[in-house]
Structure formats: structure tokens, C-alpha cells
């Protein structure tokens, strides 16, 4: 990776992080419209630079309505147990969108 590309990558990640934090604060203040706009800008930066946002940002917003997911405010988090594998289910309280994440289980010796 060239030095110039690395600088652009670092700058894009910093901007995405800053926009996510602004959106998170706006949701806590109750301004959903501006928070949605910040997430849309974040996604546009990600698409134009072809850089994936960090994991906490990818998992931290609703894919349908572009609102940051804050447990108890805009999302509900549940653990769903099934046989060998369990999963975490995050539900957006505004639009009903659900996301499921597998939980790694430790192997018994």
C-alpha cells in the first residue's frame, strides 16, 4: 500500500468515526433526522473511498432506516439460545429491522 493511499485511508476512517460519534450524540438528544443524515454521509465516504467502516460502526446502525442503534433507546438486544449455537438479536425499535450475530462457543476438553 502506497503512503498516499494509507493517508487517505486513515483520513476516511477518522471522518467515519467522527460522523458516527456525532450521530450517536444526536440520537441521544432526540434529533433523529440529523443523525440519519450523518450516517448517510458516513456511508457515502465509505463507498467513494472503497473502505469498510470499522466493525463497531458496521454493527452500530440500522441498515434500513440509518439510525445509530443505542440499546434501550433505538434498539432492543436479546440473546436467543438454540441447540449448539446461540445468537444475539438486535432489533431496531423505529422500523423493526433485525440483525442476528452468532456467539462463538468455547470447545470443551
Buried (B, 14 or more C-beta within 10 A) or exposed (E): EEEEEEEEBEEBBEBBBEBBEBBBBBBEEEBBEEBBBBBBBBBEBBEEBEBEBEEEBEEBBBEEBBBBBEEEEBBEEEEEEEEEEBBBEBBBBBBEBBBEEEEEEEEEE
